[in-house]
Amino acid sequence: MRGRDNAFYEANRADIALHQAAKKYFDEHNMKGKLPSINSLKSEWGELEKERRPLNSGYKAAKKKYTDLGVAKANADVILFGTRTPPQKTHDRDAR
């Protein structure tokens, strides 16, 4: 009978490992008992999505500004230094 148990374990090793990892996670986060229903999870997801939408538009605006500033910096580097990256600064104490 022992050989059959080993064969079963080997054939289902990945699923068993996932189950053990999930159980460990739930135990560590004190999530004992009944899991939340699909409807309650969908409702919570909807609420989080409502919160995310306005934040996402602010993120997109900030990202565009960051990209535009990067382009402006690269242009300034070309104008000032004739290259895309400014020359490296050397410290006097390093030269001694």
Protein Blocks (a to p, Z undefined) as FASTA:
>chain_A
ZZmmmmmmmmmmmmmmmmmmmmmmmmmnopgcjdddfklmmmmmmmmmmmmmmmmmmmmm
mmmmmmmmmmmmmmmmmmmnopabdcddddfklmZZ
